[in-house]
Amino acid sequence: MRGPKKHLKRLNAPRQWMLDKLSGKYAPKPSPGPHKLRESIPLVVFLRNRLKYAMNGNEVKRIVKQRLIKVDGKVRTDPTFPAGLMDVISIEKTSENFRILYDVKGRFIVHRISPEEAKYKLARVRRVQLGLRGVPYCATHDGRTLRYPDPLVKVYDTIKIDIASGKMTDFIKFDVGNLAMVTGGRNLGRIGVIISRERHPGSFDIVHLKDAVGHTFATRLTNVFVIGKGNKALVSVPKQKGVRLTIAEERDRRLEAKP
C-alpha cells in the first residue's frame, strides 16, 4: 500500500474517544487537518457517539453534507474532520454550541457553551518566528499562523482569537499564578494554578500546579495550556472544575448521591 494508511483499527483508536470494542472492527480515521490524530475527535464520533444525533456513519454523512455543522465558524462537510482542544462546534439548526475539552480522566467531553462564548477560542502559541521579508508571525496549536502578533507574545503563551475575523484580541502570559489545563500525560484534563517551573537544560522543563482543592501535581512544560489570568478562566470549564478525585473519594460521592 502506497502512502499513509487510510484505515484505523478500533482497538488502536485513541482512548479519549471512548469507543467500545465490539461494535465493529474499524474506527473512523480522522482526516489530515489542524490537529493530530491522537489529539482530536472526528465529527462522526462527536455526532454519533456523543450527541446521539445519528444512528450510524451514513446518517452523519447526510447531516454534514447539508452544511449544518460549523467548526470554528467554518462549515465542514467531511464526517472525519478532526476537531481538537478548544475548537467550537456550532449547530445553528438546534442553536447549540459546544467546545471540545477534556474531562479530568482525559476524555473528550461535550461541553455546551453560550452563544457569547462561542465567538472566541483560546490557542496555545507553538512557535514565534520571522517569516518572509522579516514579517514576525506566531503559529498556534490548532494550525493557525498569525502575522504581526503582539511583540510580548512568546512560545507557551495563550492567545484569544475572535473566530469571525481570525484576529487576536487578547493574550495570557505563561506566568506563575495563572490558571492552566494539562493537555497531555498522566494528568491530562486536570486544571490548576501554576506554582513553579523547573528548568532542565537539555531535558524537559517541569511545571508544578495546584488545583482548586489544594492537590499539587507536576507535568512537562509542553503539556501545559494556560486558560486564565489568576484564578479566572477565560473559557467555561467542565463541572468538575479540573479536580481529579481518588477512587475512594469517587465511591463516597456515588454513595452520597444514592437515595
Order of alpha helices (4+ residues) and beta strands (2+ residues): beta-beta-beta-alpha-beta-beta-beta-beta-beta-beta-beta-beta-beta-beta-beta-beta-beta-beta-beta-beta-beta-alpha
